[in-house]
Amino acid sequence: MLSADLALPFLEMAWSPSQMQKFFDHQVLPHTVWSGQEVTAVAIADMTHRADNQYEILYSLQCSDPTEGRCRRVVVTFAKANRLQEIYSCHYGGDGGAPTRPTPSPVVFLPESGCLVEFFPVDWQLPSLARALELGEIAPFLSQDGPQAEQARGLPTVEVVRYRLRSRRCVLRYRVDAPDGSGPQEVIGKVYPSGARAVQVAHALNCLHPQATACGLIIPKPLKVVPDRSLLLMERVPGTELKLIMKRAKRAPEQFNPEQFKEIIRLAAATLVSLHRFRFESQEVQSLQTQVEKLRPQIASLHLLAPLLAQWVEALLQQIAQLSIGFPAVAPSFVHGDFSPGQLLLNTDRMAVIDFDSASLGDPALDVGNFMAKLHRLAVFIRGAGDEFRQLATHFLSEYQARLPEYRVAERIHLFLSAALIRNALREFEMRPYDYYGRADPDSRLICLLQEAAACLSRQ
């Protein structure tokens, strides 16, 4: 039995693309400059749940105007009325209700529907995002050759590479014509919630980049920080994302070549060993306990809609905590914090690592467990090749352990691997809570991942 969130009665509408299409047409677009248009399609691109029953959903809208030719990103925040009023007043200076006149990038506050609607690039949690897309103002920061070269290049172009609600960062790719006509140059920009956060990440990269160069490892080189725009500019790192290679294997498992993947996995393990030998100073230390604590908001949301599943998660976490008793304390080393196929780029016979936003000190088993969890995830969802991906995860651990035996990661990897699989399962729920609204499919992604986490603990 599932329970509805009585404090937020509009959530059922939020999870239904067809209902949201009517909502945008009848209640949102009339308050915008697109009042004469209709929404022809709605898709949920991302979703997150925050404390105090606050849901944020990123929608992709296709409108009827053929001149637009692209989807609009819209973030809708569902929360209690007082929380929405607080956000609207603090960030937009409004006193409630729809705007009196349309704006090109509108913010529509609809207290009667319990939501705040923001059209990209307006985002109250990324207040500098819109300014990072003002190409005339950004162009001087992209130029490395002086004002005359900047004028010869003309305005850059920009592409949104990644925009996610959970991390609340936006990755942009700027393209600038080279003064000598040799072709466009690309710079990666990342917009953070604050200028201080951009400076912090730039400081970490400035510390790590010389060490990476010395050992032949590729990581992004920071170019410039623009604190008042909360923007960090970096060199673009070439290569093919390992996550995309794995997705191809998922789409066409009959073409999966275990031996070819073994070489890639070996390279990934060697790359992680190089990272874990870096020198780094940080006030933050990530441990198994900190990883578990980060799951608490998602577990609270699961309790709300699927209490029996939430009890199962709590039982697994309790088992992890009990099994961790007695393990000796581990001297913290540098950890990437999000080491996974999505952060690795394959470039011929080398591998590059990107996204050091979560870099800190911690137990190296955290990074090993994160990477192995992605392979176990593929084992769960690729029919006919599951055991091969579990064997690849074991191969990754063996390759890592052979190069860095003093960290003795294999002794406790089952704990970090299981915790990472539980995090993956909760993310599945967070992205698709409507799948559990009124039913719980035993073959759902969430349940299959929790079963995999339990199996990893029992095998150990």
C-alpha positions as CSV (number, residue, x, y, z in Angstrom):
1,M,0.0,0.0,0.0
2,L,1.3,3.4,-0.9
3,S,0.4,6.7,0.8
4,A,-0.1,10.0,-1.0
5,D,1.5,13.2,0.2
6,L,-1.5,15.1,1.5
7,A,0.6,18.2,2.1
8,L,1.3,18.5,-1.7
9,P,-2.0,17.6,-3.5
10,F,-0.7,18.6,-6.9
11,L,2.0,15.9,-7.1
12,E,-0.1,13.4,-9.0
13,M,-0.6,16.0,-11.7
14,A,3.2,16.8,-11.7
15,W,4.0,13.2,-12.5
16,S,1.6,13.0,-15.4
17,P,3.0,14.5,-18.7
18,S,-0.6,14.7,-20.1
19,Q,-1.9,16.6,-17.1
20,M,1.1,18.9,-17.1
21,Q,0.5,19.6,-20.8
22,K,-2.9,21.0,-20.0
23,F,-1.5,22.8,-16.9
24,F,1.1,24.6,-19.0
25,D,-1.4,25.5,-21.7
26,H,-4.2,26.8,-19.4
27,Q,-2.4,28.2,-16.4
28,V,1.2,29.0,-17.3
29,L,1.6,30.1,-20.9
30,P,-1.1,32.8,-20.7
31,H,1.2,34.7,-18.3
32,T,4.2,34.6,-20.7
33,V,5.2,36.0,-24.0
34,W,4.3,32.6,-25.5
35,S,0.6,33.1,-24.6
36,G,-0.5,32.4,-28.2
37,Q,1.3,29.0,-28.3
38,E,0.3,25.6,-27.2
39,V,2.4,22.8,-25.7
40,T,2.4,19.8,-27.9
41,A,4.5,17.5,-25.8
42,V,5.8,17.3,-22.3
43,A,8.6,15.0,-21.0
44,I,10.1,14.8,-17.5
45,A,13.9,15.3,-17.9
46,D,14.9,15.3,-14.2
47,M,13.5,15.3,-10.7
48,T,14.7,15.7,-7.2
49,H,13.2,15.7,-3.7
50,R,14.5,18.0,-1.0
51,A,13.8,18.5,2.6
52,D,10.4,19.6,3.9
53,N,8.4,18.0,1.0
54,Q,9.9,20.2,-1.7
55,Y,9.9,18.5,-5.2
56,E,11.6,20.0,-8.2
57,I,10.9,18.7,-11.7
58,L,12.7,19.6,-14.9
59,Y,10.3,19.4,-17.9
60,S,11.1,19.5,-21.5
61,L,8.3,21.3,-23.5
62,Q,7.7,21.2,-27.2
63,C,5.6,24.1,-28.3
64,S,3.4,24.6,-31.4
65,D,5.4,27.5,-32.8
66,P,7.6,25.9,-35.6
67,T,10.0,28.9,-35.6
68,E,11.2,27.8,-32.2
69,G,12.3,24.4,-33.3
70,R,13.6,23.4,-29.9
71,C,12.4,22.2,-26.5
72,R,12.1,24.6,-23.7
73,R,13.5,23.6,-20.3
74,V,11.1,24.5,-17.4
75,V,11.7,23.8,-13.7
76,V,8.6,23.6,-11.6
77,T,9.1,23.6,-7.8
78,F,6.2,22.1,-5.8
79,A,6.2,22.9,-2.1
80,K,4.1,24.2,0.7
81,A,2.7,27.7,0.1
82,N,4.8,29.5,2.7
83,R,8.0,27.9,1.3
84,L,7.1,29.0,-2.3
85,Q,6.3,32.5,-1.1
86,E,9.7,32.7,0.6
87,I,11.5,31.7,-2.5
88,Y,9.5,34.0,-4.8
89,S,9.9,37.0,-2.5
90,C,13.6,36.4,-1.8
91,H,14.8,35.8,-5.3
92,Y,12.3,37.7,-7.5
93,G,10.9,40.4,-5.2
94,G,7.3,39.3,-5.8
95,D,4.4,39.3,-3.5
96,G,2.6,36.4,-5.0
97,G,0.4,35.6,-8.0
98,A,1.2,35.7,-11.7
99,P,3.3,38.4,-13.1
100,T,1.5,41.5,-14.3
101,R,3.2,41.5,-17.6
102,P,5.0,38.8,-19.6
103,T,8.8,38.7,-19.7
104,P,11.2,36.8,-22.1
105,S,12.3,34.5,-19.4
106,P,9.4,34.4,-17.0
107,V,8.9,33.3,-13.5
108,V,5.3,32.4,-12.8
109,F,4.2,31.9,-9.2
110,L,0.9,30.0,-8.9
111,P,0.1,29.6,-5.2
112,E,-3.3,28.1,-6.0
113,S,-1.5,25.2,-7.7
114,G,1.3,25.0,-5.1
115,C,4.1,25.6,-7.5
116,L,6.7,28.1,-8.9
117,V,7.5,27.9,-12.6
118,E,10.9,29.0,-14.0
119,F,11.7,29.0,-17.7
120,F,15.4,28.3,-18.4
121,P,17.8,30.0,-17.9
122,V,16.0,31.5,-14.9
123,D,16.8,29.4,-11.8
124,W,16.7,30.7,-8.3
125,Q,19.3,28.2,-7.2
126,L,21.7,29.2,-10.0
127,P,21.2,33.0,-10.0
128,S,24.1,33.6,-12.3
129,L,23.1,31.2,-15.0
130,A,21.3,33.7,-17.2
131,R,24.4,36.0,-17.2
132,A,26.7,33.1,-18.2
133,L,24.6,32.9,-21.4
134,E,25.0,36.6,-22.3
135,L,27.6,36.0,-24.9
136,G,28.6,39.7,-25.4
137,E,29.6,39.9,-21.7
138,I,31.2,36.4,-21.6
139,A,33.3,36.9,-24.8
140,P,36.1,38.9,-23.1
141,F,36.7,36.1,-20.5
142,L,37.1,33.6,-23.3
143,S,39.8,35.5,-25.1
144,Q,43.4,34.6,-24.3
145,D,44.9,36.9,-27.0
146,G,43.8,40.4,-26.1
147,P,41.0,42.8,-27.2
148,Q,42.0,43.0,-30.9
149,A,41.9,39.2,-31.3
150,E,38.6,39.2,-29.4
151,Q,37.0,41.6,-31.9
152,A,38.3,39.5,-34.8
153,R,36.7,36.4,-33.5
154,G,33.2,37.9,-33.1
155,L,30.7,36.6,-30.6
156,P,31.1,33.0,-29.3
157,T,28.3,30.4,-29.5
158,V,27.2,28.4,-26.5
159,E,25.6,24.9,-26.0
160,V,24.1,23.5,-22.8
161,V,26.0,20.2,-22.2
162,R,24.4,19.2,-18.9
163,Y,21.8,20.8,-16.6
164,R,20.7,18.7,-13.6
165,L,18.7,19.5,-10.6
166,R,20.4,17.3,-8.0
167,S,23.8,18.9,-8.3
168,R,22.4,22.2,-9.4
169,R,25.1,23.0,-11.8
170,C,25.0,23.8,-15.5
171,V,27.8,22.8,-17.9
172,L,28.2,24.9,-21.0
173,R,30.3,24.6,-24.1
174,Y,31.5,27.9,-25.6
175,R,32.9,27.9,-29.2
176,V,35.1,30.7,-30.3
177,D,36.5,31.2,-33.8
178,A,40.3,31.2,-33.8
179,P,41.9,34.5,-35.0
180,D,44.0,32.7,-37.6
181,G,40.9,31.0,-39.1
182,S,42.1,27.5,-38.1
183,G,38.7,26.6,-36.7
184,P,36.7,27.0,-33.6
185,Q,38.2,26.7,-30.1
186,E,36.1,25.2,-27.3
187,V,36.0,26.2,-23.7
188,I,33.9,24.4,-21.0
189,G,32.1,26.6,-18.5
190,K,30.5,25.4,-15.4
191,V,28.0,27.6,-13.5
192,Y,27.7,27.0,-9.7
193,P,25.2,28.3,-7.1
194,S,27.8,30.7,-5.8
195,G,31.1,32.4,-6.8
196,A,32.7,31.0,-3.7
197,R,32.0,27.4,-4.9
198,A,33.5,28.2,-8.3
199,V,36.6,29.5,-6.7
200,Q,36.8,26.4,-4.5
201,V,36.7,24.0,-7.4
202,A,39.2,26.1,-9.4
203,H,41.6,25.9,-6.4
204,A,41.3,22.1,-6.3
205,L,42.0,21.8,-10.1
206,N,45.0,24.2,-9.8
207,C,46.4,21.9,-7.1
208,L,45.6,18.6,-9.0
209,H,46.5,19.6,-12.6
210,P,50.3,19.7,-12.2
211,Q,50.3,16.4,-10.5
212,A,48.2,14.9,-13.2
213,T,50.5,16.2,-15.9
214,A,53.5,14.8,-14.1
215,C,52.1,11.3,-14.1
216,G,50.6,11.4,-17.6
217,L,47.0,11.7,-16.5
218,I,44.5,14.0,-18.3
219,I,42.3,16.3,-16.3
220,P,40.7,19.7,-17.1
221,K,43.0,22.7,-16.8
222,P,41.3,25.6,-15.2
223,L,41.5,28.8,-17.3
224,K,39.7,31.5,-15.4
225,V,37.2,32.0,-12.6
226,V,34.5,34.7,-12.9
227,P,33.3,34.9,-9.3
228,D,30.5,37.5,-9.9
229,R,29.0,35.1,-12.5
230,S,29.7,31.9,-10.4
231,L,31.5,30.6,-13.5
232,L,34.6,28.4,-13.9
233,L,36.1,28.2,-17.4
234,M,38.2,25.1,-18.2
235,E,39.9,23.6,-21.2
236,R,37.8,21.1,-23.0
237,V,39.1,17.5,-22.6
238,P,38.8,15.4,-25.7
239,G,37.6,11.8,-25.7
240,T,34.6,9.6,-25.7
241,E,32.6,9.3,-22.5
242,L,32.9,5.8,-21.1
243,K,29.2,5.9,-20.1
244,L,28.3,6.2,-23.8
245,I,30.3,3.1,-24.6
246,M,28.5,1.2,-21.9
247,K,25.1,2.4,-23.1
248,R,25.9,1.0,-26.5
249,A,26.5,-2.4,-24.9
250,K,23.2,-2.0,-23.1
251,R,21.4,-1.3,-26.4
252,A,23.1,-4.1,-28.3
253,P,24.2,-6.8,-25.8
254,E,24.8,-9.3,-28.7
255,Q,27.7,-7.1,-29.7
256,F,29.2,-7.0,-26.2
257,N,32.9,-8.0,-26.2
258,P,34.1,-8.9,-22.7
259,E,37.8,-9.0,-23.7
260,Q,37.6,-5.5,-25.2
261,F,35.9,-4.2,-22.1
262,K,38.6,-5.8,-19.9
263,E,41.2,-3.6,-21.4
264,I,39.1,-0.5,-20.8
265,I,38.4,-1.6,-17.2
266,R,42.1,-2.2,-16.7
267,L,42.8,1.4,-17.9
268,A,40.1,2.8,-15.6
269,A,41.6,1.0,-12.6
270,A,45.1,2.3,-13.4
271,T,43.6,5.8,-13.7
272,L,42.0,5.6,-10.3
273,V,45.3,4.4,-8.7
274,S,47.0,7.5,-10.1
275,L,44.3,9.7,-8.7
276,H,44.5,8.1,-5.2
277,R,48.2,8.9,-5.1
278,F,47.6,12.7,-5.5
279,R,48.5,15.0,-2.6
280,F,45.5,17.0,-1.5
281,E,44.3,19.1,1.5
282,S,40.7,19.3,2.4
283,Q,38.5,20.0,5.4
284,E,36.0,17.5,4.2
285,V,36.6,13.7,4.7
286,Q,34.2,11.3,3.1
287,S,33.5,8.0,4.8
288,L,31.0,5.2,4.6
289,Q,28.9,6.9,7.3
290,T,28.9,10.2,5.3
291,Q,27.7,8.3,2.2
292,V,24.9,6.8,4.2
293,E,23.8,10.1,5.7
294,K,23.5,11.6,2.3
295,L,20.8,9.1,1.5
296,R,18.5,10.2,4.3
297,P,16.4,12.8,2.3
298,Q,15.7,10.2,-0.4
299,I,14.7,7.6,2.2
300,A,12.3,10.1,3.8
301,S,10.6,10.5,0.4
302,L,10.5,6.7,-0.1
303,H,8.8,6.4,3.4
304,L,6.1,8.7,2.1
305,L,5.1,6.8,-1.0
306,A,6.3,3.2,-0.4
307,P,6.9,2.6,3.3
308,L,7.6,-1.2,2.9
309,L,10.4,-0.4,0.4
310,A,11.8,2.2,2.8
311,Q,11.9,-0.4,5.6
312,W,13.9,-2.7,3.3
313,V,16.4,0.1,2.6
314,E,16.8,0.9,6.3
315,A,17.4,-2.8,7.0
316,L,20.1,-3.0,4.3
317,L,21.8,0.2,5.7
318,Q,21.7,-1.3,9.2
319,Q,23.3,-4.4,7.9
320,I,26.1,-2.3,6.3
321,A,26.6,-0.5,9.6
322,Q,26.8,-3.7,11.6
323,L,29.3,-5.3,9.1
324,S,31.5,-2.2,9.2
325,I,32.0,-2.5,13.0
326,G,35.5,-3.8,13.7
327,F,37.1,-2.6,10.5
328,P,40.3,-0.6,11.3
329,A,40.4,3.1,10.6
330,V,41.7,4.0,7.2
331,A,44.1,6.8,6.6
332,P,42.3,9.2,4.2
333,S,43.6,9.7,0.7
334,F,42.5,11.9,-2.2
335,V,39.2,10.7,-3.6
336,H,37.4,11.9,-6.7
337,G,34.0,11.5,-4.9
338,D,32.1,10.6,-8.1
339,F,34.4,8.3,-10.0
340,S,32.1,6.6,-12.5
341,P,31.9,6.0,-16.3
342,G,30.2,9.3,-16.7
343,Q,33.3,11.1,-15.5
344,L,35.8,9.2,-17.7
345,L,36.7,10.0,-21.3
346,L,38.5,7.4,-23.4
347,N,41.1,9.0,-25.7
348,T,42.9,6.3,-27.8
349,D,45.0,4.4,-25.2
350,R,44.6,7.0,-22.4
351,M,41.8,7.9,-20.1
352,A,40.8,11.4,-18.9
353,V,39.0,12.3,-15.7
354,I,36.6,15.2,-15.4
355,D,34.2,16.7,-12.8
356,F,36.2,17.2,-9.6
357,D,33.4,19.0,-7.8
358,S,33.2,16.3,-5.1
359,A,37.0,16.0,-4.6
360,S,38.0,15.6,-1.0
361,L,39.9,13.3,1.3
362,G,38.3,9.9,2.2
363,D,38.4,6.2,2.1
364,P,39.6,5.1,-1.4
365,A,37.0,2.3,-1.3
366,L,34.4,5.0,-2.0
367,D,35.7,5.6,-5.6
368,V,36.2,1.9,-6.2
369,G,32.7,1.0,-5.0
370,N,31.1,3.8,-7.1
371,F,32.7,2.5,-10.3
372,M,31.9,-1.2,-9.5
373,A,28.2,-0.2,-8.8
374,K,27.8,1.1,-12.3
375,L,29.0,-2.3,-13.7
376,H,26.6,-4.1,-11.4
377,R,23.8,-1.8,-12.5
378,L,24.5,-2.9,-16.1
379,A,24.5,-6.5,-14.9
380,V,21.0,-6.0,-13.5
381,F,19.5,-4.5,-16.7
382,I,21.3,-6.2,-19.6
383,R,19.7,-9.5,-20.1
384,G,22.1,-12.3,-21.1
385,A,25.3,-10.4,-20.2
386,G,24.8,-9.9,-16.4
387,D,27.4,-12.2,-15.2
388,E,30.0,-10.8,-17.6
389,F,29.5,-7.3,-16.1
390,R,29.8,-8.7,-12.5
391,Q,33.0,-10.3,-13.6
392,L,34.2,-7.0,-15.0
393,A,33.5,-5.4,-11.7
394,T,35.6,-8.0,-10.0
395,H,38.3,-7.5,-12.6
396,F,38.3,-3.8,-11.9
397,L,38.8,-4.5,-8.1
398,S,41.6,-7.0,-8.9
399,E,43.5,-4.5,-11.2
400,Y,43.2,-1.7,-8.6
401,Q,44.2,-3.9,-5.7
402,A,47.3,-5.3,-7.6
403,R,48.5,-1.7,-8.1
404,L,47.7,-0.3,-4.7
405,P,47.6,-3.3,-2.2
406,E,48.5,-1.1,0.8
407,Y,45.0,0.4,0.9
408,R,43.4,-3.1,1.3
409,V,40.2,-2.0,-0.4
410,A,39.1,-5.5,-1.1
411,E,38.4,-6.1,2.6
412,R,35.6,-3.6,2.8
413,I,34.6,-3.0,-0.8
414,H,31.3,-5.0,-0.3
415,L,30.1,-2.3,2.1
416,F,30.8,0.7,-0.3
417,L,29.6,-1.3,-3.3
418,S,26.3,-2.1,-1.6
419,A,25.9,1.5,-0.4
420,A,26.4,2.8,-3.9
421,L,23.9,0.3,-5.3
422,I,21.3,1.5,-2.7
423,R,22.1,5.1,-3.8
424,N,21.5,4.1,-7.4
425,A,18.2,2.5,-6.4
426,L,17.0,5.5,-4.5
427,R,17.9,7.7,-7.5
428,E,15.7,5.5,-9.6
429,F,12.8,6.2,-7.2
430,E,13.6,9.9,-7.1
431,M,13.5,10.1,-10.9
432,R,10.3,8.0,-11.3
433,P,8.3,8.2,-8.1
434,Y,5.1,8.0,-10.2
435,D,6.1,4.3,-10.9
436,Y,5.4,3.5,-7.3
437,Y,2.3,5.7,-6.9
438,G,-0.3,3.0,-6.3
439,R,1.8,0.0,-7.2
440,A,5.2,-1.6,-6.7
441,D,6.4,-3.7,-9.6
442,P,8.7,-6.5,-8.4
443,D,10.7,-6.2,-11.6
444,S,11.2,-2.5,-11.2
445,R,14.7,-0.9,-11.4
446,L,14.5,0.1,-7.7
447,I,13.7,-3.4,-6.5
448,C,16.3,-5.1,-8.8
449,L,19.0,-2.8,-7.6
450,L,18.2,-3.4,-3.9
451,Q,18.3,-7.1,-4.6
452,E,21.7,-6.7,-6.1
453,A,22.9,-4.7,-3.1
454,A,21.6,-7.4,-0.8
455,A,23.3,-10.1,-2.9
456,C,26.7,-8.3,-2.7
457,L,26.4,-8.2,1.1
458,S,25.5,-11.9,1.3
459,R,28.2,-13.0,-1.1
460,Q,30.8,-11.3,1.1
